[in-house]
């Protein structure tokens, strides 16, 4: 970006400068974070005033700040010092409005002070939003500044999960066996999803601990079915039995170890296997990414061989088809984007890619080996000369083993501020896998992902 100012000697009465700006919800969230003004009418994309439209009302001082942008960048430009400003807020602006800010020189003085007319109008109907006058100290020397660089900002909103929730709410609530919801986190997540209409929880566990957790939350369990099970093993087995009885269409992990939950699911008698290896998938809402990102397998298969990876890939594709839209794009990760006989994961990746070409893996595009950079970044893929329908735009990342998957998922969560929903795939019903550290959004999104997947599996395609 190149900036050039107009010192006092270059300013003429009547000189004008304009700047256009489209207001987005992200602008309003950023301004709220910087200013500390968390008035909900500026923050939520909901109708709180009953006019049938999302509020998204811009903060008055945000629209006023557009005036300072013109003063500091265009007229008089770099080196300008604001001395005084009068503001009259004539009409509100909303997210989605395009505004034009106009500055006009009214008077100059020998001491370098300049008086300017300032207006902000809406493009389209020319409605006046803000009017006023500014007094500034004009720059004394000519400045031409190139290569201005301002750090980029990523707003930590989770649009993809919000969209999934909107799609899941109209579906019939998923009858879910919640196994050992005996602490506030696991019980609270199930009750939150129930309030949102995503699931109908059936609580299985020690009754005293469940009611104790409800008491800690201040929650009312009236109307919810509670099935007594005094041990974790008994609770997990009873949850599987509910599936066989047709009373539950999903399982949800509570306060028990994952192995204790999976053991009866994998059992030959009374289990929920359907002939495919179980695998885990994180569905991740990463700020700044245009689509949800899936990471698999980061929780169940420790060092999967090729046959296991085939099931991991197929399970992930099946889930991605439920979440839609578009064809799933699977990037099989390795330490390199070329096949190296010394790196088994690169060989497996090439074989998985060829198997997909031959129809042994169906429903999605598979490419590998890919390194992390050229799996998710088009520029990196082009730099390496990789041309495919997956490279640079993979929405499913298949990791070599559980250690790489666990590290990748946690890096995305703690360094990139992603939220993660977790599901076990390959069983007769979706298994919602949450952890004690999960946020409310992660727990809710996990239930929404399960509901959307169940809807497609049962033939009722999600909206």
C-alpha positions in Angstrom: 0.0 0.0 0.0 1.3 3.5 -1.0 0.3 6.5 1.1 0.9 10.2 0.0 0.0 13.1 2.2 -1.0 16.7 1.3 0.9 19.2 3.5 -0.7 22.6 4.3 0.7 24.3 1.1 -1.0 21.7 -1.1 -4.5 22.0 0.6 -7.1 24.0 -1.3 -10.5 25.1 0.0 -13.0 22.6 -1.4 -10.5 19.7 -1.8 -12.3 16.4 -1.3 -11.3 12.8 -0.5 -13.5 9.7 -0.2 -13.1 6.1 1.1 -15.6 3.2 0.7 -15.9 0.4 3.2 -18.2 -2.6 3.4 -19.2 -3.3 7.0 -19.0 -7.0 8.0 -20.0 -8.8 11.2 -16.2 -9.4 11.8 -15.7 -5.6 11.8 -18.2 -5.3 14.6 -16.7 -8.1 16.6 -13.2 -6.7 16.3 -14.3 -3.2 17.4 -16.2 -4.8 20.3 -13.0 -6.6 21.4 -10.8 -3.5 21.1 -13.3 -1.1 22.7 -14.8 -3.4 25.3 -18.3 -2.5 24.2 -20.1 -5.9 24.2 -23.6 -4.6 23.6 -25.4 -7.6 22.1 -27.1 -5.6 19.4 -23.7 -5.2 17.8 -22.6 -8.8 18.3 -25.3 -11.3 17.5 -26.6 -12.2 14.1 -30.1 -12.5 15.5 -33.3 -10.4 15.5 -33.5 -8.9 19.0 -35.7 -5.9 18.0 -38.4 -7.7 16.3 -38.0 -6.3 12.8 -37.4 -9.6 11.1 -33.7 -8.9 10.3 -30.4 -9.8 12.1 -29.4 -6.8 14.2 -25.8 -6.3 13.3 -26.0 -2.6 14.2 -22.6 -0.9 13.8 -21.2 0.8 16.9 -21.6 4.6 16.5 -17.9 5.1 17.2 -17.0 2.4 14.6 -18.7 4.5 11.9 -17.0 7.6 13.3 -13.6 5.8 13.1 -14.0 5.6 9.3 -13.6 9.4 9.3 -10.2 9.1 11.0 -9.2 6.6 8.3 -9.7 9.2 5.6 -8.0 11.9 7.6 -5.0 9.8 8.3 -4.6 8.1 4.9 -5.9 10.6 2.3 -6.7 14.1 3.3 -4.5 15.5 4.7 -2.9 12.0 5.1 0.1 10.7 6.9 1.3 13.1 9.7 -2.1 14.5 10.4 -3.0 15.2 14.0 -6.7 15.3 15.0 -7.4 18.2 17.3 -11.2 18.2 17.5 -14.2 16.4 16.1 -17.9 17.0 16.2 -20.3 14.1 15.4 -24.0 13.9 14.7 -25.3 10.3 14.4 -28.2 10.6 12.0 -29.1 7.0 11.2 -27.7 3.5 12.2 -25.5 1.5 9.9 -25.7 -2.3 9.8 -23.4 -5.2 8.8 -23.8 -5.6 5.1 -24.0 -1.8 4.4 -21.4 -0.2 2.2 -20.5 3.2 3.5 -18.7 6.1 1.8 -16.8 8.5 4.0 -16.2 11.9 2.5 -13.9 14.7 3.8 -14.0 18.3 2.4 -11.6 21.1 3.2 -13.6 24.1 4.6 -10.8 26.4 5.8 -7.1 26.6 6.4 -5.0 28.8 8.8 -1.4 29.9 8.7 -0.6 28.0 11.9 -1.4 24.7 10.0 -4.8 24.0 11.4 -7.4 22.9 8.9 -11.2 22.7 9.3 -13.0 19.9 7.4 -16.5 18.8 6.7 -17.0 15.1 7.5 -19.8 12.8 6.4 -20.5 9.1 6.3 -23.3 8.0 3.9 -24.7 4.6 2.8 -24.0 3.6 -0.8 -27.2 2.9 -2.7 -29.8 5.2 -1.1 -27.2 7.9 -0.1 -28.7 8.0 3.4 -26.7 10.2 5.8 -25.3 8.1 8.7 -22.9 10.5 10.4 -22.2 14.2 9.9 -19.8 16.7 11.6 -16.7 18.7 11.4 -13.0 18.0 12.2 -10.2 20.3 13.1 -6.7 18.9 12.4 -3.1 19.9 12.4 -1.9 19.4 8.8 1.4 17.7 8.1 4.3 20.1 7.6 6.4 18.0 5.3 5.6 16.0 2.2 5.5 12.2 2.8 5.3 9.4 0.4 5.2 6.0 2.2 5.2 2.7 0.5 4.9 -0.9 1.7 2.7 -0.2 4.7 2.0 -3.5 6.4 -0.5 -4.0 9.2 -0.7 -7.4 10.9 -3.8 -9.4 9.7 -6.5 -10.4 12.2 -8.5 -13.6 12.4 -11.8 -13.3 14.2 -12.3 -16.4 16.4 -15.9 -17.0 15.3 -17.0 -20.5 14.4 -19.2 -20.1 11.4 -18.9 -23.7 10.2 -20.2 -25.1 13.5 -22.9 -22.5 13.7 -24.0 -23.5 10.2 -24.1 -27.2 11.2 -26.2 -26.4 14.2 -28.7 -24.5 12.0 -28.9 -27.6 9.7 -29.3 -30.0 12.6 -32.0 -28.1 14.6 -34.9 -29.0 12.1 -34.0 -32.7 12.2 -35.8 -35.0 14.6 -34.0 -35.0 17.9 -31.4 -37.8 18.1 -32.2 -40.3 20.8 -28.8 -40.6 22.5 -27.6 -42.9 25.2 -25.3 -40.8 27.4 -22.9 -43.1 29.2 -21.9 -42.0 32.7 -22.9 -38.3 32.7 -21.7 -38.2 36.3 -19.9 -34.8 36.2 -21.0 -31.3 35.4 -19.1 -31.1 32.1 -20.5 -34.3 30.5 -24.0 -33.8 31.9 -24.0 -30.1 31.0 -23.0 -30.9 27.3 -25.9 -33.4 27.0 -28.4 -31.0 28.5 -27.2 -28.2 26.3 -27.7 -30.3 23.2 -31.2 -31.3 24.5 -32.2 -27.6 25.0 -31.1 -26.9 21.5 -33.3 -29.7 20.2 -30.4 -31.7 18.8 -30.7 -34.8 21.0 -33.0 -36.5 23.5 -30.6 -37.8 26.1 -31.1 -41.1 28.0 -28.8 -40.9 31.0 -27.1 -44.1 32.0 -25.0 -44.3 35.1 -24.9 -44.1 38.9 -28.1 -42.3 39.8 -26.7 -40.5 42.8 -23.7 -39.2 40.8 -25.9 -38.0 38.0 -28.3 -36.1 40.3 -25.3 -34.7 42.1 -23.9 -33.4 38.8 -27.3 -31.9 38.0 -27.4 -30.2 41.4 -24.0 -28.7 40.8 -25.3 -27.3 37.5 -28.6 -26.2 39.0 -30.3 -28.3 36.3 -33.7 -30.0 36.4 -33.7 -33.6 35.2 -37.5 -33.8 35.2 -38.8 -35.6 32.1 -35.4 -37.3 31.3 -35.0 -41.0 31.5 -32.3 -42.2 33.9 -31.2 -45.8 33.7 -29.3 -47.0 36.8 -25.9 -48.6 36.1 -23.5 -48.9 39.0 -20.2 -49.4 37.0 -18.8 -48.0 33.9 -18.8 -51.4 32.2 -22.4 -51.9 33.0 -23.4 -48.5 31.7 -21.5 -48.9 28.4 -23.0 -52.4 27.9 -26.5 -51.1 28.6 -26.0 -48.3 26.1 -25.2 -50.8 23.4 -28.3 -52.8 24.3 -30.5 -49.7 23.9 -29.2 -49.5 20.3 -30.2 -53.1 19.6 -33.6 -52.5 21.2 -34.1 -49.5 18.8 -34.3 -47.1 21.7 -31.1 -45.2 21.0 -29.7 -43.9 17.7 -26.4 -42.6 19.1 -24.0 -43.0 22.0 -22.3 -40.2 23.9 -19.3 -40.5 26.2 -19.6 -39.2 29.7 -17.2 -39.5 32.6 -15.6 -42.8 31.7 -12.4 -43.9 29.9 -12.7 -44.2 26.2 -11.5 -47.9 26.4 -14.4 -48.7 28.8 -16.9 -47.2 26.3 -15.5 -48.9 23.2 -15.0 -52.4 24.8 -18.7 -53.4 24.6 -19.1 -51.7 21.2 -16.4 -54.0 19.8 -17.7 -57.1 21.5 -18.7 -60.0 19.2 -21.8 -60.5 21.2 -24.0 -57.5 21.7 -21.5 -55.1 20.1 -22.1 -52.5 17.4 -19.6 -53.5 14.7 -20.6 -53.5 11.1 -17.5 -55.1 9.5 -15.4 -52.0 9.4 -12.6 -50.8 11.7 -13.7 -48.1 14.1 -11.9 -44.8 13.7 -12.2 -41.4 15.2 -12.6 -38.1 13.3 -12.1 -34.6 14.6 -14.3 -32.1 12.7 -12.5 -28.8 13.2 -13.8 -25.3 12.8 -10.5 -23.4 12.2 -10.8 -19.6 12.2 -9.9 -18.2 8.8 -10.5 -21.5 6.9 -13.3 -21.5 4.3 -14.5 -24.9 5.2 -14.4 -27.4 8.1 -11.3 -29.4 8.4 -11.4 -33.1 9.4 -8.4 -34.8 11.1 -8.4 -38.6 11.4 -7.4 -40.8 13.2 -6.2 -39.0 16.3 -7.8 -41.1 19.1 -8.3 -44.8 18.4 -5.9 -46.5 16.0 -2.4 -46.1 17.2 -0.2 -47.2 14.3 -2.7 -48.2 11.6 -1.6 -50.5 8.7 -2.8 -50.1 5.2 -6.0 -52.1 5.6 -6.9 -50.0 8.7 -6.2 -46.8 6.8 -8.6 -47.8 4.1 -11.4 -48.0 6.7 -10.2 -44.7 8.3 -10.4 -43.0 4.9 -13.8 -44.5 4.0 -15.2 -43.6 7.4 -14.1 -40.0 7.0 -15.5 -39.7 3.5 -18.8 -41.0 4.7 -19.0 -38.4 7.4 -17.9 -35.6 5.1 -20.8 -36.6 2.7 -23.2 -36.1 5.7 -21.8 -32.7 6.5 -21.6 -31.5 2.8 -21.7 -29.8 0.5 -19.3 -30.8 -2.2 -17.1 -33.8 -2.9 -14.8 -34.8 0.0 -11.1 -34.1 -0.7 -8.8 -36.4 1.2 -5.1 -35.5 1.7 -3.1 -38.4 3.1 -0.3 -36.9 5.0 3.3 -37.8 5.3 6.6 -36.1 5.9 7.1 -35.6 2.2 4.9 -35.1 -0.9 7.0 -37.7 -2.8 7.0 -41.5 -2.3 10.1 -42.5 -0.3 10.6 -46.2 0.3 12.1 -45.5 3.7 8.9 -43.7 4.9 6.1 -46.2 5.2 3.4 -43.5 5.5 4.4 -42.2 2.0 4.0 -45.6 0.5 0.6 -46.1 2.2 -0.5 -42.7 1.0 0.3 -43.5 -2.6 -1.5 -46.9 -2.3 -4.6 -45.3 -0.8 -4.6 -42.7 -3.7 -4.4 -45.5 -6.3 -7.1 -47.6 -4.5 -9.4 -44.6 -4.7 -8.8 -44.3 -8.4 -9.7 -48.0 -8.8 -12.9 -47.7 -6.8 -11.7 -49.5 -3.7 -12.4 -46.3 -1.8 -15.5 -44.5 -2.9 -17.3 -41.2 -2.5 -14.3 -38.8 -2.4 -11.1 -37.7 -4.0 -7.9 -39.1 -2.4 -4.4 -37.8 -3.0 -1.1 -38.6 -1.3 1.5 -38.5 -0.1 1.1 -34.8 0.8 3.0 -32.8 3.3 0.9 -30.6 5.6 1.7 -27.3 3.7 0.8 -28.5 0.3 -2.3 -30.3 1.6 -4.0 -27.2 2.8 -2.3 -24.3 1.0 -2.7 -23.9 -2.8 0.4 -21.6 -3.1 2.6 -24.3 -1.4 1.2 -27.0 -3.7 1.9 -24.9 -6.8 5.4 -24.1 -5.6 6.1 -27.8 -5.3 4.5 -28.4 -8.8 1.7 -30.6 -7.4 -1.4 -30.5 -9.6 -4.5 -32.4 -8.4 -8.0 -31.8 -7.2 -6.9 -32.3 -3.6 -3.5 -30.6 -3.1 -3.8 -27.3 -1.4 -7.5 -27.7 -0.6 -7.9 -30.9 1.3 -10.8 -30.9 3.8 -9.9 -34.3 5.2 -6.4 -34.9 6.6 -5.4 -38.5 7.2 -2.5 -38.7 9.5 0.2 -41.5 9.7 -0.6 -42.4 13.3 -2.2 -41.4 16.5 0.8 -39.3 17.7 0.8 -37.1 14.6 -3.0 -36.9 14.7 -3.1 -35.9 18.3 -0.4 -33.3 17.9 -2.0 -31.8 14.8 -5.5 -31.6 16.4 -4.1 -30.0 19.5 -2.0 -27.5 17.5 -5.1 -26.4 15.6 -7.0 -26.1 18.9 -4.4 -24.3 21.0 -2.4 -22.4 18.5 -5.0 -21.7 15.8 -7.9 -21.4 18.2 -10.0 -24.0 16.5 -13.0 -25.7 18.0 -13.2 -29.5 17.6 -16.1 -31.9 17.4 -15.3 -35.6 17.9 -17.1 -38.7 16.5 -16.3 -42.4 16.4 -17.2 -43.9 13.1 -17.6 -47.4 11.7 -20.1 -48.6 14.3 -23.8 -49.2 13.8 -24.6 -45.7 15.2 -22.5 -42.5 15.7 -20.5 -42.4 18.9 -20.0 -38.9 20.3 -16.6 -38.6 21.9 -16.0 -35.6 24.1 -13.4 -34.8 26.6 -13.4 -32.8 29.9 -11.5 -29.9 28.3 -14.1 -29.5 25.5 -15.9 -26.2 25.3 -19.7 -25.9 25.2 -19.5 -25.2 21.4 -17.4 -28.4 20.9 -19.9 -30.5 22.8 -22.8 -29.0 21.0 -21.1 -29.3 17.6 -20.3 -33.0 18.3 -24.0 -33.7 18.8 -24.9 -31.7 15.6 -22.3 -33.7 13.6 -23.8 -37.0 14.9 -27.4 -35.8 14.1 -26.4 -34.9 10.5 -24.5 -38.1 10.0 -27.4 -40.2 11.4 -29.9 -38.4 9.1 -28.0 -39.3 6.0 -27.4 -42.9 7.1 -31.1 -43.4 7.7 -31.9 -42.0 4.3 -33.2 -38.6 5.5 -30.7 -36.3 4.0 -30.0 -33.2 6.2 -31.4 -29.9 5.0 
